[in-house]
Amino acid sequence: MVGWVKRNWPRVLFFLSVIGPGIIAANADNDAGGISTYSVVGASFGYSMLWVLLLITFSLAITQEMGIRIGLVTRKGLASLIRENFGVRWTVFAMVAMLIANLGTMMAEFAGIAESLEIFNIVKYISVPLAGFAVWFILYKGSFKTAQKIFLMFSMFYVIYIINGFHVHPDFTLAAKSLVTPTIQWTSPFLLTMIALIGTTITPWGQFFIQSYVVDKGLGLKHYKAEKFEVYLGAFITDIVSFFIIIGCAATFFVHGIHIQDAKDAAYALQPLAGDFAKVLFAFGLFIASMLGAFILPTTTAYAICEAFGWEHGFNTKWKEGKFFYSIILLSLIIPAGVVLIPHVPLIKIMLWSQDINGILLPFILVFVIKIINNKKIMGENTNKKFGNIIAWLTIGGIIAATVVLVISSIFPHAK
């Protein structure tokens, strides 16, 4: 063991120097809306949707690898490349699509913060403003390195859901079979939940975030192998967490016929079934997931919009140079927090709708990514291989097909 460490220590140090984009981007997909979606998937449909999770794990790895490769080759963010190669009209379309999805997802993050701390008797009128101020203060006063350390620290806490998954003793044999046994129900609830599952795992903002991240971190093609490994590792880690949330809820709520609407319901319902420990773990995990999303979503929005229109951006800029960058971050916090603070606003609907919006908008963003990564004038010898294109197009086709079937089933609810 000591000999192996001595031989490979330089490689380990090199990997640690570039770690961040893949793991953070993937883990951030397990945000407040994600936790609630996975909870509903397990509680409402048991283990039956795990095969979808397995498939989108590969899609997540492939699509995010494309993002880091484009960033490493071009040293530009996705928004900049869309403007340069598709023109202003398509850039505005992409930015509007991303902004809609991101603001909806930010509402979900603040809803998650509110709901997680309500379990500990802290009302949203205290928790949401304090969380918003904390995020703004840290992002504005910090640097890129500070932000990265915070992102990585929050990412480590997802182990809570794995611990909780073992604690409730799920049926691992049935879970393993469900991973490789496709089952589908041609109903609106099933299809809407499936789209939400896809939309919370592979997100439009994730494509913008990971590409901007590798550029701002100053990485180049020499880091590609390490980054590729990290992206694949991140996809595996994030969906292991998702897997344990789903089977944990399947083992507790689905088998007992208990209906839940979101992660807050899951935390409360776990108490009589699995004790206070499970309830606290689930609630704390929801808070951590919501805070990670609250840090990353405004950052992604600001990076993308500033790149698209050529404005100065980055955590190492001061207010004078980066006023648009920091103003977008501030507005991305104030607007969603304000909506969540409206009395009697339906927090659960905000959380689930945001994931559906992500799922529906995702194909549009992925088409830009595929077009760019297959352009030899942009990528040179680093264009996509056939397998990557197949996975990406299947992901797009699958989402579009599920959306079409959802619309049809909504119009003709009794059709078979």
Secondary structure, DSSP 8 states (H G I E B T S, - for coil): -HHHHHHHHHHHHHHHHH-SHHHHHHHHTSSHHHHHHHHHHHHHHTTTTHHHHHHHHHHHHHHHHHHHHHHHHH-S-HHHHHHHHHHHHHHHHHHHHHHHHHHHHHHHHHHHHHHHHHTTT--HHHHHHHHHHHHHHHHHHS-HHHHHHHHHHHHHTTHHHHHHHHHT---HHHHHHHHTS-----SHHHHHHHHHHHHHHS-HHHHHHHHHHHHHTT--GGGHHHHHHHHHHHHHHHHHHHHHHHHHHIIIIITTT---SSHHHHHHHHHHHH-HHHHHHHHHHHHHHHHHHHHHHHHHHHHHHHHHHT---STTS-TTTSHHHHHHHHHHHHHHHHHHTSTT--HHHHHHHHHHHHHHHHHHHHHHHHHHHT-HHHHGGG---HHHHHHHHHHHHHHHHHHHHHHHHHHSTT--
